[in-house]
């Protein structure tokens, strides 16, 4: 069955996706409220966040254009120098936008 993505069907699809996202986030909080946060659990959570970041950025580094690669490089260097994520992300966005504008 084809789902129409405009009009009322599109709104229903958007609401359904929002509810699924919200339920997975709340579900994670609910599950973790029953697990004691010890040393090993803390290590697992920290490793998990890094692996998610790599999973998001690796395809862009491998398959992206020059603007994407230079944006990633700029973000990494800025993060190493300033040790603050927001300026690093902003620098990466500005580099990508600037290169694509040219």
MOJOWO-V689964 format. One record per pair of residues at least 24 apart in sequence whose C-alpha atoms are under 10 Angstrom apart, sorted by the first residue. I is the first residue (numbers start at 1). J is the second residue. Records with the same first field share a line. If there is no record, write none. Layout:
# MOJOWO-V689964
I = J  J
This chain:
# MOJOWO-V689964
65 = 96  100
66 = 96  99  100
67 = 92  93  95  96  97  98  99  100  101
68 = 92  93  95  96  97  99  100
69 = 95  96
70 = 95  96  99
71 = 95  96  97  98  99
72 = 96
